[in-house]
Amino acid sequence: MTRVFALLGLATSALGVAALSRAQRIAAEEGRPLVDVLMEMPGRFLHDLGTIGDDLREAADEGKMAAEQAGEAFDEELGEPGP
């Protein structure tokens, strides 16, 4: 049971470090105080969670297009006409 709590603590710490790192990056990009960015982080996280589906669809479409282009390039290298 102690191991579970240790892993949970480690995961929480990693999440906190990632959130702080992201907040620092946003503050630097937007030229705003870190405190202001940290205060609005919960809203940013909720927004990000709401757009995950769209982001995954967009990434899948981009991957599909890249695979098609790679297939066409491979066919051209072999000298075979594509579909």
Residue, then its C-alpha position, 0 to 999 in steps of 0.5 A: m500500500t505504501r508503494v501505491f502512495a509513493l507512486l501517486g505522490l510521484a505522479t502528482s509531483a510530475l504533474g505539478v512540475a509540468a504545469l509550472s513549466r507550462a505556466q512559465r513558458i506561457a508567462a514568458e511568451e505573453g510577457r505576463p507575471l507568472v502569478d497571473v498565468l498560474m491563476e488562470m491555469p485551471g481554466r486553460f486545462l479545462h479548455d485543453l480537455g475540451t479540445i482533445g477530441d478535435d486535436l486527435r482528429e486533426a493529428a489523425d488526418e495529418g498522419k493519414m496525409a503524411a502516410e499517403q504522401a510517403g506511399e506515393a513517394f515510395d511508389e515513384e521510387l519503385g517506378e510503379p504507378g499509384p492508384 
